[in-house]
Amino acid sequence: MTKRFFIVMMVLCMTVISGWAEDKQAEATFAVKSHDFGTIKEANGPVSCTFEFINTGEKPLLIIDATASCGCTRPEYPTKPIKPGKKGKIKVTFSPIGRPGAFKKTVKVKTNGKVRTTTLHIQGTVIPK
């Protein structure tokens, strides 16, 4: 009986430990997920903003892709892994040329993190030339 109890306890412990190991993931935590450019002039050309994040997880964070909802918006993101506790930045550039009026655009950021996809938002109003 003692040997059987010991075996059952060992199996239980290994199951719990393997469950904890699976919980260790990367996680991109964004302080801000939207940016309002306000009113911008078409004649002044492209405008940019930066979204900062921290890897609050326990494994390296990979930005797999960042895709804009429109060709007028271009995201730039780190291609190297972000270590746990370290910061990263995603720069989003919007080109107002030929796009007068209000705009709302999104950038979908895909990662290997706990939350696989995060959506960032930009908006504003373009004053024509």
C-alpha positions in Angstrom: 0.0 0.0 0.0 2.8 2.4 0.8 4.5 1.8 -2.6 1.2 2.3 -4.4 0.6 5.6 -2.5 4.1 6.8 -3.4 3.5 6.0 -7.1 0.2 7.8 -7.2 1.7 10.8 -5.5 4.6 10.9 -8.0 2.2 10.8 -11.0 0.1 13.5 -9.5 3.2 15.7 -8.8 4.4 15.2 -12.4 1.0 16.1 -13.8 0.9 19.4 -11.7 4.4 20.3 -12.6 3.9 19.7 -16.4 0.7 21.9 -16.2 2.7 24.7 -14.6 5.4 24.5 -17.4 2.7 24.9 -20.0 1.5 28.1 -18.4 4.8 29.8 -19.0 4.3 31.9 -22.1 5.3 35.2 -23.6 2.8 38.1 -23.2 2.8 41.5 -25.0 1.3 44.1 -22.6 0.5 47.4 -24.4 0.0 50.4 -22.1 -1.9 52.2 -25.0 -3.7 50.5 -27.9 -5.0 53.6 -29.7 -3.7 56.9 -31.0 -5.6 60.0 -32.2 -3.5 62.2 -34.6 -6.2 64.9 -34.3 -6.3 67.2 -37.3 -3.4 66.8 -39.8 -2.6 68.5 -43.1 -2.4 66.4 -46.2 0.3 68.7 -47.5 2.6 67.8 -44.5 2.8 64.2 -45.6 3.0 61.0 -43.5 2.6 61.0 -39.7 3.8 58.3 -37.3 3.1 57.2 -33.8 4.7 54.5 -31.6 3.0 51.8 -29.5 5.2 50.5 -26.7 4.8 47.1 -25.1 6.5 45.0 -22.4 6.9 41.3 -22.5 5.2 40.5 -19.2 5.5 36.8 -19.8 8.1 34.3 -18.9 9.3 33.3 -22.4 10.7 35.3 -25.3 8.1 37.2 -27.3 8.1 37.0 -31.1 6.1 39.5 -33.2 5.2 37.2 -36.0 3.4 39.8 -38.1 1.8 43.2 -38.0 -0.8 43.9 -40.7 -2.6 47.2 -41.5 -6.2 47.4 -42.6 -5.2 49.7 -45.5 -2.2 50.3 -47.8 -2.0 53.9 -46.5 -0.9 52.6 -43.1 2.5 50.9 -42.5 3.5 49.2 -39.3 7.2 48.5 -38.4 7.9 45.9 -35.7 10.9 44.2 -34.1 12.0 41.0 -35.8 14.2 39.7 -32.9 12.7 38.1 -29.8 11.8 40.4 -26.9 13.1 38.9 -23.6 10.8 38.7 -20.6 10.6 42.0 -18.8 12.0 43.9 -21.8 10.2 46.6 -23.9 9.5 46.7 -27.6 8.0 49.2 -30.0 5.7 49.1 -33.0 5.8 52.2 -35.2 2.8 53.0 -37.3 3.0 55.4 -40.2 -0.1 56.8 -41.9 0.1 58.6 -45.3 -2.7 61.2 -45.7 -1.9 61.9 -49.4 -5.2 61.7 -51.4 -7.2 60.8 -48.3 -9.1 63.9 -47.1 -11.6 63.6 -44.2 -11.8 61.5 -41.1 -9.9 58.2 -40.9 -9.9 55.1 -38.6 -7.3 52.4 -39.3 -6.3 49.2 -37.5 -3.1 47.2 -37.2 -3.4 43.6 -36.2 -0.3 42.4 -34.3 0.3 38.6 -34.2 2.6 37.1 -31.6 3.6 33.8 -30.0 2.2 35.2 -26.8 -0.7 34.2 -24.5 -2.9 36.6 -26.5 -2.1 35.7 -30.1 -3.6 38.8 -31.7 -3.8 42.4 -30.5 -5.5 45.2 -32.5 -4.0 48.7 -32.4 -6.1 51.7 -33.6 -5.2 55.0 -35.2 -7.5 57.8 -36.2 -7.7 61.5 -37.1 -8.9 63.9 -39.7 -7.0 65.0 -42.9 -7.3 68.6 -44.1 -7.0 68.6 -47.9 -4.3 70.7 -49.7 
